[in-house]
Amino acid sequence: MASNAWRREASGGTLEPTALVHELYLRLFSQANVDYQDRVHFFAVAARQLRRLLIGAARARKAEKRQGERVRVTLLDADQGVPAAEMELLDLEQALEELEALDERCARVVELRYLAGLTEPEAAEVLGVSPATAKRDWQFARSWLMARLSGTGPATN
């Protein structure tokens, strides 16, 4: 997960996979009261924390300079491994927050598939839905995000 996230980061980024893994480890295991139910649950929590780490790093870099560099990422079509749309990480975060307000489960599917790299069946298991439902949510979320980030979809500014 860290390697994938790091590869999507713009050149000049400060987070390397090892540093990302260390920070993620600290966040995942510094709270002794978290009881991971299974491997899939662990990856779901890790995906959420990885999202927070990447967004925090992007915001910190942007805050360092008035016109700070933004982190570029590619939203991959996980089924085919083909780049679907290029966007800024902070734009993706805003779009995910909007999607979350529209349909929280679809936003969770994006986190699980895109950040954690889970398969549709694994994402379905984490969410407690059928694989077909997870697939439909993934298809909707990808289409909605691509439309939103390309400027042809709904915008809330």
N, CA, C and O of each residue as an XYZ file, in Angstrom:
628
protein
N       0.835     -1.189      0.000
C       0.000      0.000      0.000
C       0.873      1.243      0.000
O       0.603      2.190     -0.739
N       1.911      1.250      0.818
C       2.781      2.430      0.906
C       3.516      2.656     -0.401
O       3.650      3.798     -0.842
N       3.996      1.588     -1.031
C       4.690      1.737     -2.309
C       3.767      2.304     -3.365
O       4.158      3.188     -4.127
N       2.547      1.805     -3.416
C       1.579      2.331     -4.387
C       1.295      3.802     -4.129
O       1.252      4.599     -5.066
N       1.103      4.161     -2.888
C       0.827      5.559     -2.546
C       2.016      6.436     -2.887
O       1.847      7.551     -3.381
N       3.214      5.941     -2.625
C       4.411      6.729     -2.886
C       4.615      6.931     -4.385
O       5.001      8.019     -4.813
N       4.358      5.887     -5.196
C       4.510      6.006     -6.648
C       3.560      7.049     -7.219
O       3.887      7.703     -8.209
N       2.392      7.213     -6.612
C       1.416      8.181     -7.101
C       1.765      9.605     -6.675
O       1.219     10.569     -7.213
N       2.680      9.737     -5.703
C       3.034     11.053     -5.195
C       3.936     11.760     -6.196
O       4.723     11.121     -6.894
N       3.821     13.073     -6.261
C       4.622     13.868     -7.192
C       6.104     13.756     -6.856
O       6.476     13.495     -5.712
N       6.938     13.956     -7.865
C       8.364     13.978     -7.583
C       8.635     15.145     -6.649
O       7.986     16.187     -6.733
N       9.573     14.964     -5.785
C       9.835     15.998     -4.798
C       9.027     15.788     -3.532
O       9.150     16.563     -2.584
N       8.191     14.737     -3.505
C       7.423     14.441     -2.308
C       8.358     13.977     -1.204
O       9.441     13.457     -1.473
N       7.940     14.165      0.019
C       8.822     13.840      1.137
C       8.519     12.477      1.737
O       9.328     11.953      2.503
N       7.390     11.899      1.412
C       7.045     10.613      2.004
C       7.567      9.470      1.142
O       7.133      9.296      0.003
N       8.483      8.707      1.679
C       8.964      7.516      1.009
C       8.220      6.330      1.606
O       7.685      6.431      2.710
N       8.177      5.199      0.888
C       7.420      4.053      1.400
C       7.789      3.655      2.821
O       6.904      3.371      3.628
N       9.085      3.630      3.144
C       9.511      3.220      4.485
C       8.986      4.185      5.542
O       8.473      3.760      6.576
N       9.115      5.485      5.282
C       8.620      6.481      6.237
C       7.102      6.385      6.364
O       6.552      6.527      7.456
N       6.445      6.147      5.258
C       4.989      6.009      5.268
C       4.564      4.792      6.082
O       3.615      4.858      6.863
N       5.273      3.684      5.895
C       4.971      2.466      6.652
C       5.205      2.692      8.141
O       4.398      2.261      8.965
N       6.300      3.362      8.494
C       6.586      3.617      9.911
C       5.500      4.467     10.542
O       5.017      4.162     11.633
N       5.115      5.534      9.855
C       4.065      6.412     10.384
C       2.730      5.672     10.472
O       1.993      5.823     11.446
N       2.429      4.883      9.462
C       1.192      4.106      9.466
C       1.210      3.095     10.611
O       0.203      2.918     11.297
N       2.345      2.433     10.821
C       2.482      1.475     11.913
C       2.201      2.146     13.255
O       1.461      1.613     14.081
N       2.798      3.314     13.463
C       2.584      4.034     14.721
C       1.110      4.350     14.922
O       0.584      4.215     16.027
N       0.450      4.768     13.857
C      -0.972      5.092     13.982
C      -1.824      3.855     14.225
O      -2.805      3.916     14.966
N      -1.463      2.742     13.614
C      -2.278      1.531     13.745
C      -2.079      0.818     15.076
O      -3.011      0.210     15.602
N      -0.877      0.888     15.617
C      -0.593      0.089     16.804
C      -0.331      0.905     18.063
O      -0.018      0.336     19.109
N      -0.452      2.210     17.981
C      -0.268      3.020     19.181
C      -1.517      2.997     20.053
O      -1.469      3.378     21.223
N      -2.627      2.555     19.490
C      -3.866      2.447     20.259
C      -4.090      0.983     20.613
O      -4.489      0.186     19.764
N      -3.835      0.640     21.842
C      -3.917     -0.756     22.277
C      -5.356     -1.285     22.273
O      -5.560     -2.499     22.292
N      -6.348     -0.402     22.247
C      -7.731     -0.845     22.353
C      -8.350     -1.260     21.019
O      -9.508     -1.675     21.001
N      -7.629     -1.163     19.908
C      -8.164     -1.575     18.618
C      -8.052     -3.084     18.499
O      -6.967     -3.649     18.638
N      -9.175     -3.731     18.242
C      -9.213     -5.179     18.097
C      -9.527     -5.496     16.643
O     -10.689     -5.492     16.235
N      -8.473     -5.774     15.853
C      -8.676     -6.094     14.448
C      -9.326     -7.459     14.347
O      -8.796     -8.449     14.850
N     -10.477     -7.507     13.693
C     -11.246     -8.741     13.613
C     -10.608     -9.762     12.687
O     -10.650    -10.963     12.954
N     -10.011     -9.278     11.586
C      -9.360    -10.156     10.635
C      -8.489     -9.316      9.705
O      -8.384     -8.100      9.866
N      -7.881     -9.963      8.753
C      -6.976     -9.298      7.807
C      -7.690     -8.185      7.043
O      -7.138     -7.100      6.860
N      -8.896     -8.453      6.605
C      -9.643     -7.482      5.808
C      -9.977     -6.248      6.650
O      -9.867     -5.121      6.168
N     -10.381     -6.457      7.889
C     -10.677     -5.336      8.783
C      -9.421     -4.493      9.005
O      -9.485     -3.264      9.010
N      -8.291     -5.154      9.186
C      -7.029     -4.446      9.362
C      -6.745     -3.550      8.156
O      -6.382     -2.385      8.321
N      -6.908     -4.091      6.940
C      -6.639     -3.297      5.741
C      -7.629     -2.150      5.585
O      -7.268     -1.099      5.056
N      -8.850     -2.327      6.028
C      -9.828     -1.239      5.974
C      -9.391     -0.082      6.867
O      -9.454      1.080      6.468
N      -8.949     -0.409      8.075
C      -8.472      0.618      9.000
C      -7.185      1.244      8.463
O      -6.995      2.458      8.552
N      -6.311      0.419      7.912
C      -5.052      0.923      7.354
C      -5.319      1.870      6.186
O      -4.631      2.881      6.049
N      -6.292      1.564      5.354
C      -6.623      2.437      4.216
C      -7.078      3.798      4.703
O      -6.687      4.821      4.142
N      -7.900      3.819      5.741
C      -8.383      5.093      6.288
C      -7.217      5.911      6.850
O      -7.133      7.118      6.628
N      -6.324      5.246      7.577
C      -5.176      5.943      8.155
C      -4.204      6.420      7.070
O      -3.640      7.509      7.177
N      -4.010      5.609      6.033
C      -3.136      5.998      4.930
C      -3.696      7.229      4.225
O      -2.949      8.138      3.862
N      -4.987      7.254      4.037
C      -5.631      8.436      3.432
C      -5.348      9.674      4.275
O      -4.988     10.724      3.743
N      -5.508      9.549      5.579
C      -5.268     10.688      6.473
C      -3.810     11.135      6.440
O      -3.528     12.333      6.460
N      -2.883     10.176      6.389
C      -1.460     10.512      6.315
C      -1.125     11.277      5.042
O      -0.449     12.304      5.089
N      -1.597     10.778      3.910
C      -1.295     11.413      2.633
C      -1.893     12.809      2.546
O      -1.249     13.738      2.058
N      -3.125     12.953      3.021
C      -3.776     14.260      2.983
C      -3.057     15.220      3.936
O      -2.836     16.382      3.595
N      -2.698     14.745      5.108
C      -1.970     15.589      6.060
C      -0.645     16.060      5.495
O      -0.273     17.222      5.660
N       0.076     15.156      4.823
C       1.363     15.527      4.225
C       1.163     16.536      3.099
O       1.931     17.490      2.972
N       0.139     16.328      2.288
C      -0.130     17.262      1.188
C      -0.502     18.642      1.722
O      -0.054     19.663      1.202
N      -1.320     18.658      2.757
C      -1.704     19.948      3.351
C      -0.503     20.643      3.991
O      -0.377     21.864      3.904
N       0.368     19.882      4.624
C       1.550     20.471      5.255
C       2.475     21.078      4.206
O       2.991     22.180      4.394
N       2.688     20.358      3.095
C       3.532     20.897      2.025
C       2.922     22.153      1.428
O       3.629     23.115      1.128
N       1.609     22.140      1.259
C       0.938     23.303      0.685
C       1.038     24.491      1.640
O       1.179     25.632      1.199
N       0.964     24.230      2.933
C       1.024     25.301      3.923
C       2.429     25.882      4.053
O       2.582     27.040      4.442
N       3.464     25.090      3.731
C       4.840     25.566      3.842
C       5.100     26.751      2.931
O       5.840     27.672      3.278
N       4.500     26.714      1.797
C       4.642     27.810      0.839
C       3.239     28.260      0.470
O       2.309     27.456      0.416
N       3.103     29.512      0.227
C       1.778     30.019     -0.134
C       1.227     29.290     -1.346
O       0.042     28.959     -1.399
N       2.077     29.047     -2.299
C       1.680     28.312     -3.497
C       2.353     26.943     -3.503
O       2.925     26.527     -4.510
N       2.278     26.246     -2.363
C       2.962     24.966     -2.214
C       2.591     23.974     -3.302
O       1.513     24.043     -3.892
N       3.508     23.052     -3.553
C       3.249     22.025     -4.551
C       2.155     21.107     -4.052
O       2.043     20.830     -2.857
N       1.356     20.644     -4.985
C       0.309     19.700     -4.638
C       0.737     18.317     -5.085
O       1.504     18.174     -6.037
N       0.251     17.317     -4.413
C       0.607     15.946     -4.716
C      -0.281     15.454     -5.852
O      -1.505     15.560     -5.785
N       0.353     14.910     -6.908
C      -0.403     14.380     -8.031
C      -0.578     12.878     -7.836
O       0.365     12.177     -7.469
N      -1.775     12.397     -8.080
C      -2.048     10.973     -7.996
C      -2.834     10.561     -9.218
O      -3.400     11.405     -9.914
N      -2.872      9.275     -9.483
C      -3.653      8.745    -10.584
C      -4.678      7.791    -10.007
O      -4.325      6.859     -9.284
N      -5.939      8.013    -10.319
C      -6.975      7.093     -9.893
C      -6.961      5.935    -10.867
O      -7.308      6.098    -12.037
N      -6.567      4.779    -10.397
C      -6.424      3.637    -11.272
C      -7.726      2.862    -11.375
O      -8.463      2.698    -10.402
N      -7.976      2.403    -12.561
C      -9.056      1.463    -12.756
C      -8.525      0.138    -12.242
O      -7.800     -0.555    -12.956
N      -8.868     -0.220    -11.031
C      -8.276     -1.381    -10.367
C      -8.563     -2.673    -11.117
O      -7.780     -3.619    -11.041
N      -9.680     -2.722    -11.841
C     -10.002     -3.937    -12.577
C      -9.042     -4.157    -13.736
O      -8.714     -5.299    -14.061
N      -8.584     -3.062    -14.371
C      -7.747     -3.199    -15.554
C      -6.346     -2.649    -15.337
O      -5.474     -2.857    -16.180
N      -6.106     -1.953    -14.229
C      -4.800     -1.398    -13.964
C      -4.412     -0.286    -14.923
O      -3.228     -0.092    -15.199
N      -5.399      0.451    -15.437
C      -5.157      1.510    -16.412
C      -5.477      2.854    -15.777
O      -6.507      2.980    -15.115
N      -4.625      3.869    -15.957
C      -4.950      5.183    -15.410
C      -6.276      5.681    -15.970
O      -6.483      5.666    -17.183
N      -7.175      6.121    -15.093
C      -8.480      6.604    -15.527
C      -8.519      8.120    -15.566
O      -9.117      8.689    -16.479
N      -7.905      8.787    -14.611
C      -7.909     10.250    -14.597
C      -6.816     10.735    -13.660
O      -6.586     10.140    -12.607
N      -6.140     11.815    -14.039
C      -5.136     12.406    -13.165
C      -5.766     13.510    -12.361
O      -6.624     14.238    -12.860
N      -5.341     13.644    -11.102
C      -5.905     14.687    -10.264
C      -4.950     15.049     -9.148
O      -3.948     14.371     -8.923
N      -5.256     16.075     -8.484
C      -4.493     16.482     -7.312
C      -5.034     15.712     -6.107
O      -6.237     15.468     -6.008
N      -4.147     15.335     -5.203
C      -4.553     14.586     -4.016
C      -5.559     15.369     -3.188
O      -6.521     14.793     -2.679
N      -5.353     16.657     -3.047
C      -6.288     17.444     -2.251
C      -7.641     17.570     -2.950
O      -8.679     17.630     -2.290
N      -7.633     17.610     -4.286
C      -8.896     17.614     -5.028
C      -9.616     16.279     -4.830
O     -10.835     16.239     -4.664
N      -8.847     15.190     -4.851
C      -9.432     13.870     -4.621
C     -10.051     13.805     -3.235
O     -11.149     13.273     -3.070
N      -9.362     14.337     -2.244
C      -9.892     14.318     -0.880
C     -11.212     15.087     -0.796
O     -12.170     14.627     -0.176
N     -11.249     16.255     -1.423
C     -12.491     17.039     -1.412
C     -13.606     16.281     -2.115
O     -14.739     16.249     -1.633
N     -13.292     15.672     -3.252
C     -14.290     14.902     -3.983
C     -14.766     13.705     -3.168
O     -15.955     13.386     -3.170
N     -13.837     13.036     -2.465
C     -14.232     11.903     -1.620
C     -15.144     12.347     -0.485
O     -16.080     11.636     -0.119
N     -14.869     13.520      0.070
C     -15.741     14.041      1.125
C     -17.138     14.321      0.579
O     -18.133     14.055      1.253
N     -17.218     14.857     -0.641
C     -18.519     15.109     -1.272
C     -19.237     13.800     -1.568
O     -20.444     13.685     -1.355
N     -18.486     12.805     -2.065
C     -19.071     11.492     -2.334
C     -19.559     10.862     -1.042
O     -20.615     10.231     -1.010
N     -18.788     11.035      0.024
C     -19.171     10.497      1.332
C     -20.503     11.085      1.797
O     -21.328     10.378      2.375
N     -20.712     12.386      1.542
C     -21.981     13.021      1.903
C     -23.122     12.478      1.049
O     -24.260     12.377      1.509
N     -22.810     12.132     -0.189
C     -23.819     11.592     -1.109
C     -24.097     10.120     -0.827
O     -25.252      9.704     -0.739
N     -23.030      9.337     -0.684
C     -23.160      7.898     -0.467
C     -21.916      7.396      0.272
O     -20.875      7.158     -0.340
N     -22.036      7.241      1.574
C     -20.888      6.878      2.408
C     -20.291      5.539      2.012
O     -19.069      5.386      2.007
N     -21.131      4.569      1.682
C     -20.608      3.241      1.334
C     -19.761      3.294      0.061
O     -18.743      2.608     -0.032
N     -20.171      4.096     -0.912
C     -19.371      4.236     -2.135
C     -18.009      4.839     -1.832
O     -17.003      4.426     -2.409
N     -17.970      5.807     -0.938
C     -16.689      6.409     -0.550
C     -15.809      5.377      0.158
O     -14.595      5.360     -0.044
N     -16.406      4.520      0.982
C     -15.629      3.466      1.655
C     -15.070      2.480      0.639
O     -13.948      1.996      0.788
N     -15.853      2.182     -0.395
C     -15.368      1.265     -1.435
C     -14.126      1.845     -2.106
O     -13.172      1.115     -2.377
N     -14.130      3.148     -2.374
C     -12.960      3.790     -2.985
C     -11.754      3.662     -2.064
O     -10.664      3.315     -2.518
N     -11.934      3.936     -0.787
C     -10.829      3.783      0.170
C     -10.289      2.360      0.161
O      -9.078      2.146      0.102
N     -11.186      1.402      0.218
C     -10.766      0.003      0.316
C     -10.106     -0.491     -0.961
O      -9.099     -1.198     -0.910
N     -10.668     -0.123     -2.106
C     -10.120     -0.598     -3.376
C      -8.882      0.195     -3.773
O      -7.871     -0.391     -4.161
N      -8.949      1.515     -3.682
C      -7.883      2.377     -4.188
C      -6.704      2.482     -3.226
O      -5.554      2.331     -3.636
N      -6.981      2.737     -1.957
C      -5.889      2.905     -0.992
C      -5.407      1.580     -0.416
O      -4.202      1.336     -0.349
N      -6.329      0.728     -0.003
C      -5.922     -0.530      0.618
C      -5.625     -1.609     -0.409
O      -4.965     -2.599     -0.096
N      -6.106     -1.426     -1.637
C      -5.841     -2.409     -2.680
C      -6.621     -3.699     -2.515
O      -6.213     -4.744     -3.022
N      -7.750     -3.629     -1.803
C      -8.566     -4.830     -1.622
C      -9.304     -5.174     -2.914
O      -9.565     -4.306     -3.747
N      -9.626     -6.426     -3.060
C     -10.426     -6.878     -4.197
C     -11.896     -6.562     -3.918
O     -12.261     -6.186     -2.804
N     -12.729     -6.720     -4.941
C     -14.167     -6.497     -4.726
C     -14.730     -7.423     -3.643
O     -15.450     -6.953     -2.762
N     -14.420     -8.737     -3.682
C     -14.938     -9.605     -2.614
C     -14.457     -9.188     -1.215
O     -15.224     -9.244     -0.254
N     -13.196     -8.774     -1.104
C     -12.681     -8.343      0.200
C     -13.371     -7.060      0.654
O     -13.741     -6.937      1.822
N     -13.548     -6.107     -0.255
C     -14.251     -4.867      0.090
C     -15.686     -5.175      0.499
O     -16.203     -4.599      1.456
N     -16.320     -6.077     -0.224
C     -17.692     -6.467      0.112
C     -17.765     -7.071      1.509
O     -18.693     -6.791      2.267
N     -16.780     -7.899      1.841
C     -16.742     -8.521      3.170
C     -16.603     -7.468      4.262
O     -17.297     -7.528      5.277
N     -15.702     -6.497      4.058
C     -15.509     -5.444      5.050
C     -16.799     -4.655      5.237
O     -17.172     -4.326      6.363
N     -17.478     -4.352      4.137
C     -18.688     -3.524      4.189
C     -19.940     -4.306      4.549
O     -20.978     -3.718      4.851
N     -19.848     -5.627      4.519
C     -21.006     -6.453      4.846
C     -22.062     -6.434      3.760
O     -23.258     -6.485      4.047
N     -21.619     -6.361      2.502
C     -22.540     -6.376      1.363
C     -22.109     -7.479      0.410
O     -21.047     -8.077      0.584
N     -22.927     -7.747     -0.593
C     -22.581     -8.763     -1.578
C     -21.497     -8.233     -2.512
O     -21.362     -7.020     -2.677
N     -20.723     -9.130     -3.124
C     -19.721     -8.685     -4.098
C     -20.344     -7.888     -5.250
O     -19.726     -6.953     -5.759
N     -21.547     -8.249     -5.657
C     -22.213     -7.518     -6.740
C     -22.511     -6.077     -6.314
O     -22.366     -5.152     -7.113
N     -22.921     -5.887     -5.071
C     -23.182     -4.538     -4.561
C     -21.888     -3.738     -4.490
O     -21.863     -2.564     -4.858
N     -20.814     -4.363     -4.019
C     -19.524     -3.679     -3.957
C     -19.060     -3.288     -5.355
O     -18.490     -2.214     -5.545
N     -19.302     -4.160     -6.334
C     -18.919     -3.856     -7.718
C     -19.708     -2.671     -8.253
O     -19.137     -1.775     -8.875
N     -21.024     -2.658     -8.013
C     -21.852     -1.526     -8.455
C     -21.410     -0.224     -7.773
O     -21.319      0.819     -8.419
N     -21.139     -0.292     -6.474
C     -20.677      0.897     -5.745
C     -19.355      1.397     -6.318
O     -19.168      2.603     -6.479
N     -18.439      0.484     -6.628
C     -17.134      0.853     -7.193
C     -17.316      1.516     -8.561
O     -16.688      2.534     -8.852
N     -18.177      0.932     -9.394
C     -18.418      1.505    -10.720
C     -19.035      2.892    -10.607
O     -18.627      3.814    -11.313
N     -20.012      3.044     -9.728
C     -20.638      4.354     -9.538
C     -19.626      5.366     -9.013
O     -19.536      6.483     -9.521
N     -18.865      4.971     -7.995
C     -17.905      5.883     -7.374
C     -16.846      6.335     -8.372
O     -16.511      7.519     -8.424
N     -16.319      5.409     -9.163
C     -15.316      5.784    -10.173
C     -15.899      6.763    -11.182
O     -15.270      7.769    -11.509
N     -17.086      6.476    -11.671
C     -17.722      7.364    -12.652
C     -17.995      8.727    -12.039
O     -17.729      9.757    -12.658
N     -18.523      8.733    -10.826
C     -18.850      9.995    -10.159
C     -17.588     10.809     -9.921
O     -17.570     12.011    -10.186
N     -16.525     10.168     -9.422
C     -15.272     10.869     -9.152
C     -14.639     11.405    -10.437
O     -14.154     12.536    -10.466
N     -14.643     10.603    -11.488
C     -14.055     11.074    -12.743
C     -14.825     12.278    -13.282
O     -14.222     13.240    -13.758
N     -16.160     12.227    -13.209
C     -16.960     13.361    -13.670
C     -16.710     14.589    -12.779
O     -16.552     15.701    -13.282
N     -16.676     14.385    -11.487
C     -16.465     15.488    -10.544
C     -15.102     16.116    -10.726
O     -14.977     17.340    -10.722
N     -14.080     15.296    -10.886
C     -12.719     15.814    -10.964
C     -12.371     16.361    -12.351
O     -11.430     17.142    -12.494
N     -13.117     15.959    -13.349
C     -12.876     16.504    -14.694
C     -13.630     17.814    -14.906
O     -13.464     18.480    -15.928
N     -14.454     18.174    -13.934
C     -15.201     19.432    -14.033
C     -16.554     19.272    -14.700
O     -17.271     20.259    -14.862
N     -16.926     18.066    -15.090
C     -18.222     17.878    -15.733
C     -19.290     17.414    -14.740
O     -20.475     17.363    -15.070
N     -18.862     17.079    -13.530
C     -19.800     16.602    -12.526
C     -20.202     17.682    -11.558
O     -19.852     18.848    -11.744
N     -20.942     17.307    -10.511
C     -21.399     18.274     -9.519
C     -20.220     18.898     -8.773
O     -19.220     18.236     -8.492
N     -20.358     20.155     -8.468
C     -19.311     20.861     -7.722
C     -19.925     21.574     -6.546
O     -20.984     22.194     -6.647
N     -19.234     21.471     -5.421
C     -19.688     22.204     -4.233
C     -18.519     22.980     -3.695
O     -17.662     22.411     -3.019
N     -18.460     24.239     -3.970
C     -17.364     25.084     -3.485
C     -17.890     26.133     -2.561
O     -17.120     26.944     -2.047
